[in-house]
Amino acid sequence: MRRSHQPPSGQPSPPPPPVGNLLSLKQVAERLGVHYTTLYRYRAQGLPVIYVSRRNVKVDEHDLNQWLAARKDSL
């Protein structure tokens, strides 16, 4: 007998949000005009990152643009 991968409520789980263009930390640093180590401080300040693996960290371009817009509004 096959089991479906649905939550106990019987409702299908929503699909994960789409992932846009993934940027490396080096690409993000170049785009922002900062040293890549500055991005670790930005990450502590809420920059959303995606861990592809333990040492491979990416930033979704859409998330980056939203984060930058929110920071601009708060300045």
Number of C-alpha atoms within 10 A of each C-alpha: 3 4 5 8 9 10 9 7 7 9 8 11 10 6 6 6 6 6 11 11 11 18 18 17 20 15 14 20 16 12 10 12 9 12 13 16 11 11 17 13 11 11 11 9 11 11 16 15 17 13 10 9 8 6 7 10 14 20 21 17 16 13 17 17 11 13 16 14 11 11 12 9 8 7 5
